[in-house]
Amino acid sequence: MGLVYQATYYITRTVAHLCFDFRVYNREAIPKEGGLLLAMNHQSFIDPPLAGIACDREVCYLARKSLFDVPVLGRLLPPLHVIPYDQSGSDIGALKAMIRVVKQGEAAVIFPEGTRTSDGELQPAQAGVGMVVAKTLAPVVPLRIFGAFDAFPRNSKSVRFTPVTLVVGDVLRFTAKDCEGDPRVVYKRVSNTVMEAIAALRCPPRNTCV
C-alpha cells in the first residue's frame, strides 16, 4: 500500500471500530488478487471507507467531482485511488476509468444503486455496474452494509455512534455468454442480478462477525 493509503486505512479502521463497533462477516470470501468488483448497497457517506477496510487489498472508488474541490480532501483523494464522477449525468468516462483499473487486476468498489438511499431501504440497480461487469467479466463480490444509515443518514449533518455491520456474499461470476445481446438490456439484467445478490444478504448475530 502507498503511504497515504496505508495511513488512511489504519486510521479509518481504528475510528470504525471505536465509533461504530464495526464488524465484518465472511471477509475471507473476498479474493486477494486479480481484477475484482465489490458491489455494495449505499446507505451513507461512510460506506466507501468501510468497504475499503473490509478488504485486505487496495481498492479504488468513484466519488463526486465536487469533493476534489474541497481543501485538503481534494489533494488526498487521488492517492486513495478515488476516481472523480460527475453525478449530473451518466459519466461514461469515470466508468471507463474504473473498467481500466479492474482490467489491470485491481479491485474497485461500486454502488449499483448509484446514490445513497433516502430512507434506508434498498433502491433499484442502475445499469452502470452491469456495464463494468460486461466490459471486464471480473468477479463480483456482493456486500451489504447494515446500520450506516442510522449512523449517518442522507441530509443529516451529525453522526450517531451506532453499530455498523458489513456482510460479504459469495463471489458472482459472469461469462461472455451472459453478456451477449443488446447492451441496454444486458447491463440492466446484470445489474439486477448483482442487486438481488446484495438484497439476499442478511445481518448475522454480531458475535459471529470480526
Secondary structure, DSSP 4 states (H G I P E B T S, - for coil): --HHHHHHHHHHHHHHHHHH--EEESGGGS-SSSSEEEEE----TTHHHHHHHTSSS-EEEEEEGGGGGSTTHHHHTGGGTEEEE-TTS--HHHHHHHHHHHHTT-EEEE-TTSS--SSSS--PPPTHHHHHHHHH---EEEEEEESHHHHS-TT-SS------EEEE-PPB---TGGG-S-HHHHHHHHHHHHHHHHHH--PPPGGG--
